[in-house]
């Protein structure tokens, strides 16, 4: 059962942002400080990637573990109240993400998905940040970077 009233839950959900989230700002700061220049949320590309590095033919999605259904992640737990609604909504998100990634790959873009859990703590960030830079410098078409997939971090 939800511990918040309907009004409190509604207020919480309205406060969740889709742009300029803390994980997104962490990645943007990392890229900029390492000399990478980018565009944000390009409407011209499927899925409106969070970061577009045209010079490197690369896009970066910074995904929230809950909203994009990160399999095995402790932050991606389905709510117990209104479970049917959440299951349908989050399934549609995951299906849409997969279709958008296929479209981008078909257009020749390289894709990096950075999961929220990879940037949650200083420990996971120190592991993930070099992986992001390594991927950008390489030629790998698709990669996902995530934190530990258990509560033991």
C-alpha positions as CSV (number, residue, x, y, z in Angstrom):
1,X,0.0,0.0,0.0
2,X,1.2,3.5,-0.8
3,X,2.3,5.5,2.3
4,X,1.5,8.8,0.6
5,X,-2.0,10.3,-0.1
6,X,-3.1,10.7,-3.7
7,X,-2.3,14.4,-3.6
8,X,1.2,13.8,-2.1
9,X,2.0,11.1,-4.7
10,X,0.7,13.4,-7.5
11,X,2.9,16.2,-6.3
12,X,6.0,13.9,-6.2
13,X,5.3,12.6,-9.7
14,X,4.9,16.1,-11.1
15,X,8.3,17.1,-9.7
16,X,10.2,14.4,-11.7
17,X,12.1,16.0,-14.5
18,X,12.9,14.6,-17.9
19,X,15.7,17.1,-18.7
20,X,18.6,18.4,-16.6
21,X,18.5,15.6,-14.2
22,X,21.4,15.0,-11.8
23,X,22.7,12.0,-13.7
24,X,22.5,13.9,-17.0
25,X,24.4,16.9,-15.5
26,X,27.1,14.6,-14.2
27,X,27.7,13.1,-17.7
28,X,27.5,16.5,-19.4
29,X,30.1,17.9,-17.0
30,X,32.4,14.9,-17.6
31,X,32.2,15.3,-21.4
32,X,32.7,19.1,-21.4
33,X,35.7,18.9,-19.0
34,X,37.3,16.4,-21.4
35,X,36.9,18.6,-24.4
36,X,33.7,17.0,-25.9
37,X,31.2,19.4,-27.4
38,X,27.6,18.2,-27.8
39,X,24.0,19.1,-28.4
40,X,21.1,18.3,-26.1
41,X,17.8,16.5,-26.8
42,X,17.8,16.7,-30.6
43,X,14.3,16.6,-31.9
44,X,15.6,15.4,-35.3
45,X,16.6,12.0,-34.0
46,X,14.4,9.2,-32.8
47,X,14.0,9.1,-29.0
48,X,15.4,12.6,-28.6
49,X,18.8,11.5,-27.2
50,X,19.9,13.3,-24.0
51,X,23.3,14.1,-25.6
52,X,24.3,14.1,-29.3
53,X,27.9,14.2,-30.3
54,X,27.7,14.7,-34.1
55,X,31.4,14.7,-34.6
56,X,31.7,11.2,-33.1
57,X,28.4,10.0,-34.7
58,X,27.3,9.1,-31.2
59,X,24.3,9.6,-29.0
60,X,24.0,9.1,-25.2
61,X,20.8,8.3,-23.3
62,X,20.9,8.7,-19.5
63,X,18.1,6.4,-18.4
64,X,16.4,6.4,-15.0
65,X,16.4,2.8,-13.8
66,X,12.7,2.9,-12.7
67,X,11.3,4.7,-15.8
68,X,13.2,2.6,-18.4
69,X,12.9,-0.7,-16.6
70,X,16.6,-1.6,-15.9
71,X,16.5,-5.4,-15.5
72,X,17.9,-6.6,-12.2
73,X,18.4,-3.2,-10.7
74,X,17.3,-2.4,-7.1
75,X,16.1,1.0,-8.3
76,X,13.7,-0.5,-10.8
77,X,11.1,-2.0,-8.5
78,X,7.5,-2.0,-9.7
79,X,5.2,-0.2,-7.3
80,X,2.7,-2.4,-5.4
81,X,-0.2,0.0,-5.8
82,X,-1.7,0.3,-9.3
83,X,0.6,-2.5,-10.4
84,X,-1.3,-3.1,-13.7
85,X,-1.0,0.6,-14.7
86,X,2.7,0.7,-13.9
87,X,3.5,-2.6,-15.6
88,X,1.8,-1.4,-18.8
89,X,3.4,2.1,-18.7
90,X,6.9,0.9,-18.0
91,X,6.6,-1.9,-20.6
92,X,5.6,0.6,-23.2
93,X,8.7,2.7,-22.3
94,X,11.0,-0.2,-22.7
95,X,9.4,-1.2,-26.0
96,X,9.6,2.3,-27.3
97,X,13.3,2.6,-26.2
98,X,14.2,-0.6,-28.1
99,X,12.5,0.6,-31.3
100,X,14.2,4.0,-31.1
101,X,17.6,2.4,-30.6
102,X,17.1,0.2,-33.6
103,X,16.1,3.2,-35.7
104,X,19.2,5.1,-34.6
105,X,21.5,2.1,-35.3
106,X,19.9,1.9,-38.7
107,X,20.8,5.5,-39.3
108,X,24.4,4.8,-38.5
109,X,24.5,6.3,-35.0
110,X,26.5,4.8,-32.1
111,X,24.5,4.5,-28.9
112,X,25.6,4.6,-25.3
113,X,23.0,4.0,-22.5
114,X,24.1,5.2,-19.1
115,X,21.9,3.9,-16.3
116,X,21.1,6.1,-13.3
117,X,22.6,3.5,-11.0
118,X,26.0,3.9,-12.7
119,X,26.1,7.5,-11.4
120,X,24.3,7.1,-8.1
121,X,27.3,7.1,-5.8
122,X,30.9,8.3,-5.9
123,X,32.1,4.7,-6.1
124,X,29.9,3.8,-9.1
125,X,30.7,7.1,-10.8
126,X,34.5,6.5,-10.5
127,X,34.0,3.2,-12.3
128,X,31.5,4.5,-14.9
129,X,33.1,7.8,-16.0
130,X,36.2,6.2,-17.5
131,X,34.0,3.7,-19.3
132,X,32.0,6.5,-20.9
133,X,35.2,8.2,-22.2
134,X,36.6,4.9,-23.4
135,X,33.4,4.2,-25.4
136,X,33.5,7.6,-27.0
137,X,37.1,7.2,-28.1
138,X,36.4,3.7,-29.5
139,X,34.2,2.4,-32.3
140,X,31.7,0.2,-30.4
141,X,28.2,0.6,-31.8
142,X,26.2,0.0,-28.7
143,X,27.0,-0.2,-25.0
144,X,25.2,0.0,-21.7
145,X,26.9,1.2,-18.5
146,X,25.3,0.3,-15.2
147,X,26.1,0.2,-11.6
148,X,26.1,-3.0,-9.5
149,X,22.8,-4.9,-10.0
150,X,22.3,-5.6,-6.3
151,X,21.9,-3.6,-3.1
152,X,25.5,-4.5,-2.0
153,X,27.1,-1.2,-3.3
